[in-house]
């Protein structure tokens, strides 16, 4: 009798499981993270390049975080191989690769993609933002969304914005306090008409050099100076070839995350949802990391003998470029609409 009762109990459990589909799903867990439910999607491996950045750079770490999150959110259905610096070629070559489809995801400053959408350079215009908080709100707001929409059909989507942060000036000649201190200084810049005009207005001699070649150019005297976000300057150990740092906060650099359009279109709706959420979370994490690391970067500079000018005459620098450089930008894009929209948005934040 006991054996019969046991058999009946087992059969009842089997029928119960069959009626429920044979599997119990934790709905609360699947709602918390996209893609954690079982999926029949074909597995995807993305090639992601943190072009021009060292492996320990905050931008690179943002991509590492994305790789971690997208694998977690997809239960291993989507993975990403992350490459750094010049492992996949020069920064310019990697940018071309993401538009042509040989690279799935690539990051770069706005100037490197301005040939596709010139208006993206608006975010790098000198003294547009007072701080990183203003810049982030602008990128995540209407101006950033509008600029992103302009890339549709170009071959790559402007997916989201990481950051290098507020940019500072380093050189190996003399302290920079006011514009006259820059006279004749050869400075590395990215290929950009607005940046070229900016540094010429300051009295320097701008020279376009790929980021992966900048340290060597400073080392052999091809250029005397360079400017960038603090986490990038520190990750390249610029103190080995630069003696002076001026906290100019002269511009801000968003790092545009570019996603090849064909790769994006090949993903299922579920995979797109997962990738987008992973990038949004990685973006927020990367910005927080940039804040945390910036203070340490200043300390690293001081510990390695760099002389820091904390209060250069920024008003004197502003007077030399406003509105001349902005006029050049408006001429490049064909109107003042983008700049007007962005400036109005920034003013609304203050």
C-alpha positions in Angstrom: 0.0 0.0 0.0 2.8 2.4 0.9 4.5 1.6 -2.4 1.3 2.4 -4.3 0.9 5.7 -2.5 4.4 6.7 -3.3 3.9 5.8 -7.0 0.7 7.9 -7.1 2.6 10.9 -5.5 5.4 10.7 -8.1 2.9 10.6 -11.0 1.0 13.6 -9.6 4.2 15.6 -9.4 5.1 14.7 -13.0 1.7 15.8 -14.3 1.9 19.0 -12.3 5.3 19.9 -13.9 4.0 19.0 -17.4 1.0 21.3 -17.0 3.3 24.2 -16.0 5.5 23.7 -19.0 8.1 21.7 -17.1 9.9 24.8 -15.9 9.3 27.4 -13.2 10.5 30.9 -14.3 11.5 33.6 -11.8 9.7 36.5 -13.4 11.0 39.0 -10.9 14.6 38.2 -11.9 13.9 38.5 -15.7 12.3 41.9 -15.1 15.3 43.2 -13.2 17.8 42.4 -16.0 17.1 42.3 -19.7 17.7 39.0 -21.4 18.1 36.8 -18.4 15.3 34.6 -19.6 16.1 31.6 -21.9 16.6 32.6 -25.5 16.9 30.8 -28.8 18.9 33.7 -30.3 22.0 32.8 -32.3 25.1 33.5 -30.1 26.9 36.8 -31.0 30.5 37.8 -30.4 31.3 41.5 -30.8 34.6 43.0 -31.7 35.0 46.1 -29.5 37.9 48.5 -29.8 39.0 51.1 -27.3 41.1 52.8 -30.0 44.0 55.0 -28.9 43.6 54.1 -25.2 45.7 52.1 -22.9 44.2 49.0 -21.3 44.0 50.7 -17.8 42.4 53.9 -19.2 39.0 54.7 -17.8 37.5 54.5 -21.4 38.9 51.0 -21.8 37.6 50.0 -18.4 34.2 51.2 -19.5 34.3 48.7 -22.4 35.5 46.0 -20.1 32.4 46.7 -17.9 30.2 46.5 -21.0 31.7 43.1 -21.9 31.0 41.9 -18.4 27.4 43.2 -18.4 26.4 42.1 -21.8 27.5 38.6 -21.1 25.7 38.6 -17.8 22.5 40.1 -19.1 22.4 37.6 -22.0 23.3 34.5 -20.0 26.4 34.2 -22.3 24.4 34.6 -25.5 26.3 37.8 -26.3 30.0 38.2 -25.7 32.6 40.9 -26.6 36.3 40.7 -27.3 37.8 44.1 -26.2 41.0 45.4 -27.9 43.0 48.4 -26.8 45.4 51.1 -28.1 46.7 50.2 -31.5 46.0 46.4 -31.3 43.6 46.8 -34.2 45.4 49.6 -36.0 45.6 53.4 -35.6 42.7 55.3 -34.1 41.8 56.6 -37.6 41.9 53.1 -39.1 39.6 51.8 -36.4 37.1 54.5 -36.9 37.0 53.7 -40.6 36.7 50.0 -39.6 33.5 50.6 -37.6 31.9 52.4 -40.5 33.0 49.8 -43.0 32.0 46.8 -40.9 35.3 45.2 -40.1 34.9 46.3 -36.4 31.6 46.1 -34.6 32.1 48.8 -31.9 34.7 51.6 -31.6 35.2 54.6 -29.5 36.7 58.0 -30.5 36.5 61.7 -29.9 34.1 63.7 -32.0 36.7 65.1 -34.4 37.5 61.6 -35.7 33.9 61.2 -37.0 33.3 64.8 -38.0 33.9 63.8 -41.7 30.6 61.8 -41.5 28.6 64.3 -39.4 30.4 67.6 -38.8 27.9 68.8 -36.2 29.2 66.3 -33.7 32.2 68.6 -33.0 29.9 71.0 -31.2 30.5 69.2 -27.9 34.3 69.9 -28.1 34.1 73.6 -28.7 36.2 75.6 -26.3 34.6 76.8 -23.0 31.2 75.5 -24.0 30.8 73.7 -20.7 31.8 74.8 -17.2 32.1 71.3 -15.9 31.5 67.6 -16.7 28.0 67.6 -15.1 26.8 70.2 -17.7 28.3 68.2 -20.5 26.8 64.9 -19.4 23.3 66.4 -19.1 23.7 67.9 -22.6 24.9 64.6 -24.2 22.0 62.7 -22.6 19.5 65.4 -23.4 18.1 66.8 -26.6 21.4 68.0 -28.2 23.1 64.6 -27.7 20.1 62.7 -29.0 19.8 65.0 -32.1 23.5 64.6 -33.0 23.1 60.8 -32.6 20.1 60.8 -35.0 22.3 62.4 -37.7 24.4 59.3 -38.0 21.5 57.0 -39.1 22.4 55.7 -42.6 26.1 56.6 -42.3 27.3 53.1 -41.7 27.7 53.4 -37.9 25.3 54.5 -35.2 26.4 56.9 -32.5 25.2 54.6 -29.7 26.0 56.5 -26.5 28.7 58.7 -24.9 31.5 57.7 -22.7 33.9 60.4 -21.7 37.5 61.5 -21.4 36.3 64.5 -19.3 37.4 68.1 -19.1 40.6 68.6 -20.9 43.9 70.0 -19.5 47.1 71.2 -21.0 50.6 69.7 -20.6 53.9 70.8 -22.0 57.6 70.4 -21.5 58.8 74.0 -22.1 57.4 76.3 -19.4 54.4 76.9 -17.1 51.3 78.1 -19.0 49.4 80.8 -17.0 48.2 83.1 -19.8 48.1 83.0 -23.6 51.5 84.7 -24.1 53.1 81.7 -22.4 52.0 79.5 -25.4 53.7 81.6 -28.1 55.3 79.2 -30.6 54.5 76.1 -28.6 54.0 73.1 -30.9 51.0 71.2 -29.6 49.5 67.9 -30.6 45.8 68.1 -31.6 43.3 65.9 -33.4 42.5 66.7 -37.0 39.9 69.4 -36.6 39.5 72.9 -38.1 37.9 74.2 -34.9 40.7 72.8 -32.7 43.3 74.1 -35.1 41.8 77.6 -35.0 41.6 77.4 -31.2 45.2 76.8 -30.6 46.4 79.2 -33.3 44.3 81.8 -31.5 46.2 81.0 -28.3 49.5 81.6 -30.1 50.5 77.9 -30.4 51.5 75.9 -33.4 48.9 73.0 -33.7 50.0 69.7 -35.3 47.6 66.8 -36.0 49.1 63.6 -34.5 47.3 60.2 -33.8 46.9 59.6 -30.1 48.8 56.3 -30.3 51.8 58.2 -31.7 51.6 61.2 -29.3 54.0 60.0 -26.6 56.7 59.3 -29.2 56.1 62.6 -30.8 56.6 64.3 -27.4 59.6 62.2 -26.7 61.5 63.1 -29.9 60.5 66.7 -29.9 58.1 66.7 -32.9 55.7 68.4 -30.5 56.2 70.2 -27.2 52.7 69.9 -25.7 49.5 67.9 -25.7 46.0 68.3 -24.1 43.5 65.7 -23.0 41.4 64.5 -20.1 43.3 63.7 -16.9 42.6 59.9 -17.0 44.1 59.8 -20.5 47.1 61.9 -19.7 47.9 59.8 -16.6 47.3 56.4 -18.3 50.0 57.4 -20.9 52.3 58.5 -18.1 52.8 61.8 -19.7 54.9 63.0 -16.8 57.8 61.0 -18.4 57.9 63.5 -21.2 56.0 66.6 -19.9 57.0 68.8 -16.9 54.1 71.3 -16.7 50.3 70.9 -16.3 47.8 73.8 -16.5 44.3 73.1 -15.3 42.6 75.1 -18.1 39.3 73.1 -18.4 39.3 74.6 -21.9 37.0 71.9 -23.4 35.3 68.7 -22.8 35.6 65.5 -24.7 32.8 63.0 -25.0 33.9 59.6 -26.2 31.5 58.6 -28.9 30.6 54.9 -28.9 30.1 53.9 -32.5 28.2 50.7 -33.4 28.3 49.3 -37.0 24.9 49.6 -38.5 24.8 46.2 -40.2 26.0 44.5 -37.0 23.2 46.2 -35.1 20.6 45.3 -37.7 21.7 41.6 -37.5 20.8 41.4 -33.8 17.4 40.3 -32.7 15.1 42.6 -30.9 15.9 40.9 -27.7 19.7 41.1 -28.3 19.4 44.8 -29.1 17.6 45.4 -25.9 20.3 43.6 -24.0 23.1 45.5 -25.7 21.5 48.9 -25.2 21.0 48.3 -21.5 24.5 47.0 -21.1 25.9 50.1 -22.8 23.8 52.5 -20.8 24.9 50.9 -17.5 28.5 50.8 -18.6 28.3 54.4 -19.6 27.1 55.5 -16.2 29.7 53.3 -14.5 32.5 54.7 -16.8 31.6 58.3 -15.9 31.6 57.6 -12.2 35.0 55.9 -12.6 36.3 59.0 -14.4 35.3 61.2 -11.5 37.0 58.8 -9.0 40.2 58.5 -11.0 40.6 62.2 -11.9 41.7 63.3 -8.3 44.2 60.4 -8.2 45.6 61.5 -11.6 46.5 64.9 -10.2 48.2 63.2 -7.3 50.1 61.0 -9.7 51.3 64.0 -11.6 52.6 65.8 -8.5 54.2 62.6 -7.2 56.1 62.3 -10.5 57.4 65.9 -10.4 54.9 67.7 -12.6 54.5 71.4 -11.8 50.7 72.1 -11.7 49.2 75.5 -12.4 45.9 75.4 -10.8 44.5 78.8 -11.7 45.6 79.9 -15.2 43.9 83.0 -16.7 41.0 81.2 -18.4 39.2 84.5 -19.1 42.2 85.7 -21.2 42.1 82.5 -23.2 38.3 82.8 -23.7 38.7 86.3 -25.0 40.9 85.0 -27.9 38.5 82.4 -29.3 35.0 83.7 -28.7 33.2 84.0 -31.1 35.8 83.3 -33.9 36.1 79.5 -33.4 32.3 79.2 -33.0 31.9 81.0 -36.4 34.2 78.5 -38.0 32.0 75.7 -36.6 28.8 77.3 -37.9 30.4 77.6 -41.3 31.4 74.0 -41.4 27.9 72.7 -40.5 26.2 75.3 -42.7 24.1 77.1 -40.0 24.1 78.2 -36.4 21.2 76.0 -35.5 23.1 73.2 -33.8 25.3 75.6 -31.7 22.3 77.7 -30.8 20.4 74.6 -29.6 23.3 73.4 -27.6 24.1 76.7 -26.0 20.5 77.3 -25.1 20.3 73.8 -23.5 23.5 74.5 -21.5 22.2 77.8 -20.3 19.0 76.1 -19.1 21.1 74.0 -16.8 22.7 76.9 -15.1 
